[in-house]
Amino acid sequence: MRNLLTMLSIILCFSSVGKAQEIDLQTWVNQKQYTAVIRYAGNLSAADSTDYATMNAIAQAYEGLLNYREAFGYYQYCLQMDTTNADILNALARITTNLGKASDAEYYFHKVLATDSTNFYANYQLARLYFQLGNYEGALEKYDYLLEQNEENPTLLRNQGDCYMRMENPLAAISSYFQAYGLNRENAGLASTLINAMLRVGGDFAAEALAICDTALSYNPGNRLLEQNKGMTFYFNKKYAEADTLYSALMEKGDSSYLTLKYGGASRYYAGQYMRSIEPLDAAYQKDTTSAEVCLLLGSALGKTYDRKRAYVLLDKAEEEMQPNPFLLNQLTLFRAETFQKDMRFQEAIELYYQSWKNNPSRLDPLWRISSMTFRNNPSEYENDNLRQRGLFIQVLYATEFLKSGGDTVQLFFIRKLLESFYEDAFFRAITELPMIAPDGKKSKISVIDLRSLINQIPSGPAS
């Protein structure tokens, strides 16, 4: 019946098209009848676009429907009519935030604060924007300012704590979370955040976290998140039997989350209940087969009980998972080499580039970098015999590997000129072998015959 009356009201309003002044669009907005506002807006005249209240109501309606681009346009109309209106500037900042235009949002918030530095909404939203952008120092500055005006605001204190956590300062975060929790003890999510921060620090904080769990549960009896936190607190305090009891109760209630299965099984294992630990640990393993800890505990539990064959497989897998990622390790080596090169620590860079190539011989860019750093126009330009022998080695190696790759050999003609200089120098000195030193210090030799053969495979110039 109510819906029917509402529709009848809208139809009657539409019958008055052309009488915008008789329609209170803001009332519709306040009643969340956004679609009705938008439909009505389609019948407005051009003259209505100069009416601030009408444009503002339509902007709010579009925003209510999450159509931020249309809302932005109408709010812009409003700003043209009142360039210092804080509500419109805040609305534009809010809209541009939702559109992902962070710099525009910051601009509008600062426009508000330029006229009123105490504006709570602008300061608070700017703090949130800074947090989203990773500017935690900027966010903290805003939260600190707001807390000076309202030091017992649990939301501000919690957000302050979140900034400290992102800045890897858990002790400061705990202080903020604890103050917030003291002002809002019935908030289960806040209590959980505080407990997790305390467990992260460990030590005495882990012991104190248990009291927080009990207090929070007294306000929120049966809260699954807090019960999970309490189980984790027992586990971190090595009270494995108590943790087992709590996690078992959670699993009986149907909690099959990964952390409950993992730490429920681990609690049983460390409590000496090896057979009972297998079921939750196996269930956790099915959810994440890459966890080295789960593989270790499950493999050990099976080995201590009835399935040594599978235990060996799991323990081998645990060892495999504990190995560093080869790709990431090689990337780390390359990044370090690049840093040394930019810092003009060339020998250290060369050694790491060479190590990176040995780890992955299919990549020639490390050799190219070494070749570039050790290249000279002729042998006489090297400062000493050691550097000359190292230079020859890398040019020979890079040319050889490049030829194997099947790349465009024209790119090697500069190296050909240098290698020809080495060959001519050996010819005039009547020697048949040239000594070489690898970046890792290993010594070798190349015969002038092999050097000539390599040179012949390389073009003599770009036009070849």
ZIMO-V151619 format. One record per pair of residues at least 12 apart in sequence whose C-alpha atoms are under 7 Angstrom apart, sorted by the first residue. I is the first residue (numbers start at 1). GAP is how many residues later the second one is. D is the distance in whole Angstrom. If there is no record, write none. Layout:
I | GAP | D
I | GAP | D
//
This chain:
10 | 26 | 7
14 | 26 | 7
17 | 26 | 7
18 | 26 | 7
25 | 12 | 6
25 | 29 | 7
25 | 32 | 6
26 | 31 | 5
29 | 28 | 7
29 | 32 | 6
34 | 27 | 5
34 | 30 | 7
34 | 31 | 7
37 | 21 | 6
37 | 24 | 7
38 | 20 | 7
38 | 23 | 7
52 | 26 | 6
52 | 29 | 7
55 | 19 | 6
55 | 22 | 7
55 | 23 | 6
56 | 18 | 7
56 | 19 | 6
56 | 22 | 6
58 | 16 | 7
59 | 12 | 4
59 | 15 | 5
59 | 16 | 6
68 | 27 | 6
68 | 31 | 7
72 | 20 | 6
72 | 23 | 6
75 | 13 | 6
75 | 17 | 7
86 | 26 | 6
89 | 19 | 6
89 | 20 | 7
89 | 23 | 6
90 | 18 | 7
90 | 19 | 6
90 | 32 | 7
92 | 16 | 7
93 | 12 | 4
93 | 13 | 7
93 | 15 | 5
93 | 16 | 6
106 | 20 | 7
109 | 13 | 5
109 | 17 | 7
123 | 19 | 6
127 | 12 | 4
127 | 15 | 5
127 | 16 | 7
136 | 27 | 6
140 | 20 | 6
140 | 23 | 7
143 | 13 | 6
143 | 17 | 6
154 | 26 | 4
154 | 29 | 6
154 | 30 | 7
157 | 19 | 5
157 | 20 | 6
157 | 22 | 7
157 | 23 | 5
158 | 18 | 6
158 | 19 | 5
158 | 22 | 6
160 | 16 | 7
161 | 12 | 4
161 | 13 | 7
161 | 15 | 5
161 | 16 | 6
170 | 27 | 6
170 | 31 | 7
174 | 20 | 6
174 | 23 | 6
174 | 24 | 7
177 | 17 | 6
178 | 16 | 7
185 | 31 | 7
186 | 30 | 7
186 | 33 | 5
186 | 34 | 7
188 | 28 | 6
188 | 32 | 7
188 | 38 | 7
191 | 25 | 6
192 | 34 | 6
192 | 37 | 7
195 | 14 | 5
195 | 17 | 7
206 | 27 | 7
206 | 30 | 7
206 | 31 | 7
207 | 30 | 6
209 | 24 | 7
210 | 20 | 6
210 | 23 | 6
213 | 13 | 6
213 | 17 | 6
228 | 32 | 7
231 | 12 | 5
231 | 15 | 6
231 | 16 | 6
235 | 32 | 7
240 | 27 | 5
240 | 28 | 7
240 | 30 | 6
240 | 31 | 5
241 | 26 | 7
241 | 30 | 6
243 | 24 | 6
244 | 20 | 6
244 | 23 | 5
244 | 24 | 6
247 | 13 | 6
247 | 17 | 5
248 | 16 | 7
258 | 26 | 6
258 | 29 | 7
261 | 19 | 5
261 | 20 | 6
261 | 22 | 7
261 | 23 | 5
262 | 18 | 7
262 | 19 | 6
262 | 22 | 5
262 | 32 | 7
264 | 16 | 7
265 | 12 | 4
265 | 13 | 7
265 | 15 | 5
265 | 16 | 5
274 | 27 | 5
275 | 26 | 7
275 | 30 | 7
278 | 20 | 6
278 | 23 | 6
281 | 13 | 6
281 | 17 | 6
282 | 16 | 7
290 | 31 | 6
292 | 26 | 5
292 | 29 | 6
292 | 30 | 6
295 | 19 | 5
295 | 20 | 6
295 | 22 | 7
295 | 23 | 5
296 | 18 | 7
296 | 19 | 6
296 | 22 | 6
299 | 12 | 4
299 | 13 | 7
299 | 15 | 5
299 | 16 | 6
330 | 26 | 6
333 | 19 | 6
333 | 23 | 6
334 | 18 | 7
334 | 19 | 6
334 | 22 | 6
337 | 12 | 4
337 | 15 | 5
337 | 16 | 6
350 | 20 | 6
350 | 89 | 7
351 | 88 | 5
351 | 89 | 6
353 | 13 | 5
353 | 14 | 7
353 | 17 | 7
354 | 12 | 7
354 | 13 | 7
354 | 85 | 7
367 | 31 | 6
368 | 30 | 7
371 | 23 | 6
371 | 24 | 6
374 | 17 | 5
375 | 16 | 7
377 | 41 | 6
378 | 40 | 5
378 | 43 | 6
379 | 42 | 7
379 | 43 | 6
389 | 46 | 6
389 | 47 | 4
389 | 48 | 5
390 | 46 | 6
390 | 47 | 5
390 | 48 | 6
390 | 49 | 7
392 | 44 | 6
393 | 43 | 5
393 | 44 | 6
393 | 45 | 6
395 | 20 | 7
399 | 13 | 7
409 | 49 | 6
409 | 50 | 7
410 | 49 | 6
410 | 51 | 7
410 | 52 | 6
412 | 46 | 6
413 | 45 | 6
413 | 46 | 5
413 | 47 | 5
413 | 48 | 5
413 | 49 | 7
416 | 39 | 6
416 | 42 | 6
416 | 44 | 7
419 | 36 | 7
423 | 25 | 6
432 | 15 | 6
432 | 16 | 5
433 | 12 | 6
433 | 13 | 6
433 | 14 | 4
433 | 15 | 6
434 | 12 | 5
434 | 13 | 6
//
